[in-house]
Amino acid sequence: MAATIIDSRIFGDMFSDRRMREVWSDENRTAKYLDIERALAKVQGGLGIIPQEAADEIVRNCHLEQIDWAKLKAKTEQIGYPIIGIVNQINENCRDGLGEYCHWGATTQDITDTACVLQMREGLALVEQDLDEIADALAALARKYRDTPVIGRSNLQQATPITFGYKMASILAGIDRHRERLQQLKPRVLMGEFGGASGTLSSLQKGAMETQAALMKELGLAQPLISWHTVRDTIAEVGAFLGLVGGSLGKIAMDVKLMMQTEVAEVFEPYAYGRGSSSTMPQKRNPISCLYIHANISVARQHVAALMDAMVADHERSTGPWEIEWVSLPEIFCLISGALMQTKFVLEGLEVDAKRMRANIDLTHGLVMSEAVMMGLGPFIGREVAHDLVYDLCRQALAEKRPLIEVLCETPQITRHVSRGQLEAMCDPANYLGQAGVMVDRVLAARGYEA
């Protein structure tokens, strides 16, 4: 019986990615516990800390198919943590009491935290793949629509023309910064834990640091300089990173939603028969993916805040904040995976109406070119004088419902300096795209694409 939206048989594959749910599943988490206990026995056998015979026997009995899930559930409910239940079952399956050497010198949190890091590594690999694909989709849109004019908007009002390629490239630059952040944080956060009760490895009389080093090498993780049982910045950093990614995905969803409005109709989510339809209004085409993106990133952001609370841990082993991570971290990963999945779908099949974009630029009959006119007149009458004059002429054009160019051409204070042809050039959106194309090329060049 699924109670959360992530695990729902109906909604699960819309709010999250199946691959990410598998990463944070009970099965994969338990498999990671076993991987760590197996690796610990292996390296301690090799170092002579435990008998090699015991190490071999423990390794043979660290397999997921050997786990009795009912017993593990019962033991977890009894103890409060699953690790002892795992160790008990490994021990029971080993012959001649050799399983007593399992978990030698470790503590519950060592195994739990290191398993979490292994899960994060798998989860971040999926995030990296999705970010790469989203970046590629944005790059393709930026290149294709490099010179396609679209109105820029400020405070939901028409501003000055830009290009749709510029709009996509600006978002792409942010996604590429996330990809850079991900590479930078990996060495910090993909770090295992093996410290024993209070983190000092006091339970191992010999080979303590050698065990820690060999264990991390076996697991492919960084060795910590010092135990981090209650210093949780690395976990919080991963959550914060995913929160930042979610913010960028939300920006994409917000713009697509607004541009899909009937009155705007410049871009659309990919069409599929019946997708986004209404139960009562046959004409509707709702922005379904954008809605899920918005919901996911909003909830994930609240979980990120919870991870910041989890950092406030007491002494060397905490009383409660640690468990916040158990709730919040998997949900952040799963929700962001769903948002990434929906974003890829939108961008890879985005429908763009360049004609409607141009028509929307022309909606104001030239008013959106007022800045261009002001700047064009500035050298002749001064920028501030030009600003106030053009402001008044814009109000006149609105009141009289006439094109701005006509009002401009009837104003002697203007026509004594510039011709109608010059004014028409000032009012042409294609002449006022600034460095949009250059900036698109710079973003693409930074990714290794030729302009």
Secondary structure, DSSP 8 states (H G I E B T S, - for coil): ---STTT-TTTHHHHS-HHHHHHTSHHHHHHHHHHHHHHHHHHHHHHTSS-HHHHHHHHHT--GGG--HHHHHHHHHHHSSSHHHHHHHHHHHSSTTGGGGTTTT--HHHHHHHHHHHHHHHHHHHHHHHHHHHHHHHHHHHHHTTT-EEEEEETTEEEEEEEHHHHHHHHHHHHHHHHHHHHHHHHHHSB-----TTSS-TT-SSSHHHHHHHHHHHHT-B--SS--TT--HHHHHHHHHHHHHHHHHHHHHHHHHHHTSTTT-SEE----TTTT--SS-TT----HHHHHHHHHHHHHHHHHHHHHHHT---TTS-SSHHHHHHHHHHHHHHHHHHHHHHHHHHHHT-EE-HHHHHHHHGGGTTGGGHHHHHHHHHHHH-HHHHHHHHHHHHHHHHHHT--HHHHHHT-HHHHTTS-HHHHHHHT-GGG--TTHHHHHHHHHHHTT---
